[in-house]
Every structure is written in structure tokens, then in C-alpha cells.
Amino acid sequence: MSGNYLSAHQSRTVDPSPYEMKLAGAIEEIFAAGTHDLPGLLRGLEAAGLTAPDGQPWTEASFTTEIERLGA
């Protein structure tokens, strides 16, 4: 069975951009600190100095839209 395991990035067609890596790292750190709800995640992103792609603070709508775009 060796070699039959799924790759965590098997659907990825390109390497993540620096923006994607920074966002993912911040999200992982926020979750690791014990925050597991969307409002708390958005507060954590703000505290880390990360804004939405338009340079504005994250909102629930802008975050879910961006995550959906990144996952497409």
C-alpha cells in the first residue's frame, strides 16, 4: 500500500502565492491560539495587520468571498 496515500495538495494546480501563504499562516496561528469562530478569526487577522484584498478590514462577507475564490 506504500505510495497510495492522498496528497494534501493533490488538487493544487500552482504553488500558493506569498499572499496566500501569509493568509494561511495567520489563520493557522489564530486557530492554534484557540479561536475557532469567524468573528474571532476576523479579529485575529486585524490584530495581525492583515486586511482584505481591497485593503479594508475583513468582514464576514469579504472573508467568505475571498476563501471561496481561493478555493475555486
SULFENRA-V241309 format. One record per backbone hydrogen bond with DSSP energy under -1.0 kcal/mol. CO is the residue of the C=O (numbers start at 1). NH is the residue of the N-H. If there is no record, write none. Layout:
# SULFENRA-V241309
CO NH
CO NH
This chain:
# SULFENRA-V241309
1 4
7 10
9 12
17 21
18 22
19 23
20 24
21 25
22 26
23 27
24 28
25 29
26 30
27 31
28 32
29 33
30 35
31 34
37 41
38 42
39 43
40 44
41 45
42 46
43 47
44 48
45 50
46 49
52 55
56 52
59 63
60 64
61 65
62 66
63 67
64 68
65 69
66 70
67 71
